[in-house]
Amino acid sequence: MDRKISKLLEAYANEHGLTQAQLANEFGICTKTLFNIRKGKKMNLDTAYLIASRLGVTLDDLYMALQ
């Protein structure tokens, strides 16, 4: 699952022409949090909600996409 979230975030950044700092800002998280997520650290529920909301999906949809 960890590599999938990294690839999902990378694809989103590439689609929208965003740097990592801009991506973090877009999702409403700090760059350190984004770095940790991309390195495989677990995210808390609030962060997952922010990411899912920005992607326009539910938490369930995000979870299923990462399985």
C-alpha positions as CSV (number, residue, x, y, z in Angstrom):
1,M,0.0,0.0,0.0
2,D,2.8,2.4,0.8
3,R,4.2,2.5,-2.7
4,K,0.8,2.9,-4.1
5,I,0.1,6.1,-2.2
6,S,3.5,7.5,-3.4
7,K,2.6,6.6,-7.0
8,L,-0.8,8.1,-6.6
9,L,0.5,11.4,-5.3
10,E,3.3,11.5,-7.9
11,A,0.7,11.0,-10.7
12,Y,-1.4,13.8,-9.3
13,A,1.6,16.1,-9.1
14,N,2.6,15.3,-12.6
15,E,-0.9,15.8,-14.0
16,H,-1.2,19.2,-12.4
17,G,2.4,20.3,-12.9
18,L,3.1,20.6,-9.2
19,T,6.3,20.6,-7.2
20,Q,6.4,18.6,-4.0
21,A,5.9,21.8,-2.0
22,Q,3.0,22.8,-4.2
23,L,1.5,19.4,-3.8
24,A,1.7,19.5,-0.1
25,N,0.0,22.9,-0.1
26,E,-2.6,21.6,-2.5
27,F,-3.5,18.8,0.0
28,G,-3.3,21.1,3.0
29,I,-0.4,19.2,4.6
30,C,3.2,20.3,5.4
31,T,6.0,19.1,3.1
32,K,7.5,17.0,5.9
33,T,4.2,15.1,6.2
34,L,4.1,14.6,2.4
35,F,7.8,13.4,2.5
36,N,7.0,10.9,5.2
37,I,3.9,9.5,3.4
38,R,5.9,9.1,0.2
39,K,8.7,7.3,2.2
40,G,6.1,4.8,3.5
41,K,5.2,6.2,6.9
42,K,1.6,5.8,7.9
43,M,-0.6,8.8,7.8
44,N,-3.2,9.7,10.3
45,L,-6.9,9.8,9.5
46,D,-7.1,13.6,9.2
47,T,-4.3,13.6,6.6
48,A,-6.0,10.7,4.7
49,Y,-9.2,12.7,4.7
50,L,-7.5,15.8,3.3
51,I,-5.9,13.8,0.5
52,A,-9.1,12.0,-0.3
53,S,-11.1,15.3,-0.3
54,R,-8.7,16.9,-2.7
55,L,-8.8,13.9,-5.0
56,G,-12.6,14.1,-4.9
57,V,-13.0,10.6,-3.4
58,T,-14.2,9.2,-0.2
59,L,-11.9,7.7,2.4
60,D,-13.3,4.2,1.5
61,D,-12.5,4.9,-2.2
62,L,-8.9,6.0,-1.3
63,Y,-8.4,2.9,0.9
64,M,-9.7,0.6,-1.8
65,A,-7.5,2.2,-4.4
66,L,-4.5,1.6,-2.3
67,Q,-5.1,-2.1,-1.7
